[in-house]
Amino acid sequence: MKPATVNRHLAVLRSALRAAATDGYEHHIFSGSIKFLAEENERDRVCSEEEYHHLISSAHPELQLAIMIHANTLRLFKRLSRSFF
């Protein structure tokens, strides 16, 4: 099982323990002692300009603006992070 899957299961367990404590079934809250695993889910690529234009042209018209805003936000963040870090 991948760390991300384990973390999702741990999140459910943590929520259940907190709910039990809230309802008075537990005297101690153990959910704070649950530690999540480190996840290696960093993306290693982004769309090329050609892929981006193909995505925009094939997307539903209601989604095109959202895709453009997302892509431009990522580009701006990359520029800003280069100048600050």
N, C-alpha and C positions, 0 to 999 in steps of 0.2 A: 504494500500500500504506500502511496506517495505521501510525503509530509503534508501537502495541502489537504488531502483527503482525511488524514488523521486529525488535522487541525479543525476541519469541519465537524468531525465527530466529537472532538473535545469541546467545541463551542456549544453543541447541543447538550452535552453532559453538564457543562458549566451553567447553562440556562436552566436546566432541570433542577440542579442543586440550589440555585438562587430562588427558584419558584418554591421549592420545598421549604427553604428557610423562611421565605416571606409568609407562607401559609402556616408556619409553626411546626412543621414536621421535623425539623432539625434544630438542634440547639447551637450548632457551630456551622459557620459558612465555610465549606471546604473549597468553594469555587475559586477563591483567590489563590489557592495553592496549585491550581492547574496551570502548567506552563506549556505554551505552544511550541511546536518545532519550527526550526528555521526553514523557510521555503526558498527554493531556487526557481522562481517563476519570472525572472526578468526576461523581457523580450529582447531578442537579439537582432531584430530587423524592423524596418518600417516600409511602407509602400513606396515603390518608385513613382516617379512622376507619371509614367505610362499607366501603372496600376491604379494610381489615384484618379486619373482622368477616366479610366474605364469604370471604376467604381462609381464615380459621380454620374456618368452617362447611363449606367445600367440601374441605378438606384431609383426607387419610387420618388416622385417629385417632392413629397412631403419630407423625405429623409435627406435630400440633397443639401439643404441648408445646414442641417445638423452635422453632416459629414464635413462640409467646408469649414464650419466653425471649429470642429474638433481638429482638423488638419492644420488650420492656421494657428490655433492655440498651441499645438505641439511645436510648430516651427518657431513661434515667438519664444516659448519656454527654452528651446535649445539655444537660441541666440542670447537670451538673457543669462542662461546658466554658463555659457562660455565667457561672458564678460564679467561675471561675478565670482566664478569659482576657478 
